[in-house]
Amino acid sequence: MQRNQNKSDAEIIELVEKYTSLIFRVSYCILGNRDDAEDAVQETFLKYLTKSPEFESEEHRKAWLIKVAANISKNMMMFRIRRDTLNIDDVKNIGIRENDFETFELIMSLPVKHKIVLTLYYIEGYKCKEIADIIGISEEAVRKRLQKGRELLKKSLESEELP
């Protein structure tokens, strides 16, 4: 492996500490499996060490890491036999704030295309334009997925309230 020499050890350690939880959450949303998500995190940082471009800002770096993690996770979904998923309670240890956990738990029950946009929007605080740039779809498609995801969440909540 050829390491990009422009990155100091301190910069790499700081980056890993800063973004591991975020990358794990994105990967877990797609993969639904802790072990696979951990593999995706490692692959994301490996790609960062070997192939990352020059970044315009810290937000650009963060968006690049999210996009790479999402792509790696999607590729893993297509080419790997998935292991059994773990209990959602395990997610409490990945950096989800206590008040976001119930929302994250509901989001995890949705299809992948809705999970990722809802997580980035509601848990990570990204705007539609930013999400569109990160995952490579139109801003309108992000809005549609958010709308459909909200509808699915509403149905899920309503069905839970029924006796």
C-alpha positions as CSV (number, residue, x, y, z in Angstrom):
1,M,0.0,0.0,0.0
2,Q,1.4,3.4,-1.0
3,R,0.5,6.0,1.7
4,N,-0.2,9.5,0.6
5,Q,2.8,11.3,2.1
6,N,0.9,14.7,2.5
7,K,-0.8,13.4,5.6
8,S,0.9,13.5,9.0
9,D,0.3,10.8,11.6
10,A,-1.3,13.4,13.8
11,E,-3.7,14.5,11.1
12,I,-4.6,10.9,10.4
13,I,-5.2,10.1,14.1
14,E,-7.3,13.3,14.5
15,L,-9.4,12.4,11.4
16,V,-10.0,8.8,12.6
17,E,-11.1,10.0,16.0
18,K,-13.3,12.7,14.5
19,Y,-15.1,10.7,11.8
20,T,-15.2,7.0,12.8
21,S,-18.6,7.2,14.5
22,L,-20.1,9.1,11.5
23,I,-18.7,6.7,9.0
24,F,-19.8,3.8,11.0
25,R,-23.4,5.1,11.3
26,V,-23.6,5.7,7.5
27,S,-22.2,2.2,6.8
28,Y,-24.4,0.6,9.4
29,C,-27.5,2.2,7.9
30,I,-26.7,0.5,4.6
31,L,-25.3,-2.8,5.8
32,G,-27.4,-3.4,8.9
33,N,-24.5,-5.4,10.4
34,R,-21.9,-4.2,12.9
35,D,-19.0,-6.4,11.5
36,D,-19.6,-5.3,7.9
37,A,-19.9,-1.7,9.0
38,E,-16.6,-1.9,10.8
39,D,-15.0,-3.4,7.6
40,A,-16.5,-0.5,5.6
41,V,-15.0,2.0,8.1
42,Q,-11.5,0.5,7.7
43,E,-11.9,0.4,3.9
44,T,-12.9,4.1,3.9
45,F,-9.9,5.2,5.9
46,L,-7.6,3.0,3.8
47,K,-9.0,4.7,0.7
48,Y,-8.4,8.1,2.4
49,L,-4.8,7.2,3.1
50,T,-4.1,6.0,-0.4
51,K,-6.3,8.0,-2.8
52,S,-7.9,11.1,-1.2
53,P,-7.9,14.3,-3.3
54,E,-6.9,17.7,-2.1
55,F,-9.9,19.1,-0.1
56,E,-11.2,22.6,-0.4
57,S,-12.5,22.6,3.2
58,E,-13.2,20.4,6.2
59,E,-16.8,20.0,5.0
60,H,-15.5,18.8,1.6
61,R,-13.3,16.2,3.4
62,K,-16.3,15.1,5.5
63,A,-18.6,14.8,2.5
64,W,-15.9,12.8,0.6
65,L,-15.6,10.4,3.5
66,I,-19.4,9.9,3.7
67,K,-19.6,9.3,0.0
68,V,-16.7,6.8,0.0
69,A,-18.2,5.0,3.0
70,A,-21.6,4.8,1.3
71,N,-20.1,3.5,-1.9
72,I,-18.0,0.9,-0.2
73,S,-21.1,-0.2,1.9
74,K,-23.2,-0.5,-1.3
75,N,-20.5,-2.5,-3.0
76,M,-20.3,-4.8,0.1
77,M,-24.1,-5.3,-0.1
78,M,-23.8,-6.4,-3.7
79,F,-20.8,-8.7,-3.4
80,R,-20.9,-10.2,0.0
81,I,-23.1,-12.7,1.7
82,R,-24.4,-10.7,4.7
83,R,-24.1,-12.0,8.2
84,D,-27.0,-11.9,10.5
85,T,-27.9,-8.4,11.7
86,L,-27.2,-7.4,15.3
87,N,-29.7,-6.1,17.8
88,I,-30.4,-2.4,17.4
89,D,-29.4,-1.8,21.0
90,D,-25.8,-2.3,19.9
91,V,-26.1,1.0,18.0
92,K,-26.2,2.9,21.3
93,N,-22.4,2.4,21.4
94,I,-21.7,4.0,18.0
95,G,-22.1,7.7,18.9
96,I,-25.9,8.1,18.5
97,R,-27.1,10.8,20.9
98,E,-29.7,9.5,23.4
99,N,-32.4,11.7,22.0
100,D,-31.7,10.5,18.4
101,F,-31.7,6.8,19.2
102,E,-35.4,6.2,18.8
103,T,-35.4,8.1,15.5
104,F,-32.4,6.1,14.3
105,E,-34.1,2.8,15.4
106,L,-37.1,3.7,13.3
107,I,-35.0,4.7,10.3
108,M,-33.1,1.4,10.4
109,S,-36.4,-0.4,9.6
110,L,-36.7,1.4,6.2
111,P,-35.2,0.5,2.8
112,V,-31.6,1.5,2.3
113,K,-32.4,4.4,-0.1
114,H,-34.5,6.0,2.5
115,K,-32.3,5.2,5.5
116,I,-29.3,7.0,4.1
117,V,-31.1,10.3,3.3
118,L,-33.0,10.3,6.6
119,T,-29.9,9.6,8.6
120,L,-27.9,12.3,6.9
121,Y,-30.8,14.8,7.2
122,Y,-32.1,14.2,10.7
123,I,-29.2,12.6,12.6
124,E,-26.2,14.3,10.9
125,G,-27.9,17.6,10.1
126,Y,-27.1,17.9,6.3
127,K,-29.3,19.9,3.9
128,C,-30.9,18.4,0.8
129,K,-28.3,20.0,-1.5
130,E,-25.4,18.6,0.5
131,I,-27.0,15.1,0.7
132,A,-27.5,15.2,-3.1
133,D,-23.9,16.0,-3.6
134,I,-22.7,13.3,-1.2
135,I,-24.7,10.4,-2.5
136,G,-24.8,11.5,-6.2
137,I,-28.5,12.0,-6.8
138,S,-30.5,15.1,-7.6
139,E,-31.7,17.4,-4.9
140,E,-35.3,16.6,-6.0
141,A,-34.6,12.9,-5.6
142,V,-33.4,13.6,-2.0
143,R,-36.6,15.5,-1.3
144,K,-38.7,12.6,-2.7
145,R,-36.8,10.1,-0.6
146,L,-37.2,12.2,2.5
147,Q,-40.9,12.6,1.8
148,K,-41.4,8.8,1.2
149,G,-39.2,8.0,4.2
150,R,-41.3,10.2,6.4
151,E,-44.5,8.5,5.1
152,L,-43.0,5.1,5.9
153,L,-42.0,6.3,9.4
154,K,-45.5,7.7,10.0
155,K,-47.1,4.3,9.0
156,S,-44.6,2.5,11.2
157,L,-45.5,4.8,14.2
158,E,-49.2,4.5,13.6
159,S,-49.0,0.7,13.5
160,E,-47.1,0.6,16.8
161,E,-49.8,2.7,18.4
162,L,-52.6,0.3,17.5
163,P,-53.6,-2.1,20.3
